[in-house]
Amino acid sequence: MANDFNSHTFYNKLKEDRQLVGVKCTACGHLSPEPRPMCPECHGFDMEWHQFSGKATLSTFTCISVVPVLMAEKGYGRDNPYCSGIVTLEEGPRISARINGVDGNNPQSIKTGMDVILDFDDLDIEFPSLAFKPA
Ligand SMILES: [Zn+2]
């Protein structure tokens, strides 16, 4: 098979092609934001890449002030919390991601349901994580 349904290919597509992709089961149509070779619904192996628009809405979030080292290196910490959340892609699947461009010190200013888009400029390929920002 030409495509490997794994996170390496997933992040290559993100970084090189600036495409957010998931996999779609050609048997039952189930869409998964996680690259995986087997359909979680029907357990079929007939998967194909599916390109997402990168548009989403914020479903839930939390602001984190006790941060891992990698985030501390980015300037986050007790005085500058970062936000992490679950976004719902416009295609339906939910995905966990960091939320950029919001005030972690002022969580009440962050609204669930707001439109967000994938932030291609903040991809940690070594420590893969996705980030979204207000649309
Ligand atoms: Zn399926």
Residues whose N, C-alpha, C, O or C-beta is under 5 A from the ligand:
A	BS01	ZN	C25 A27 C28 G29 H30 C39 E41 C42 H43 G44
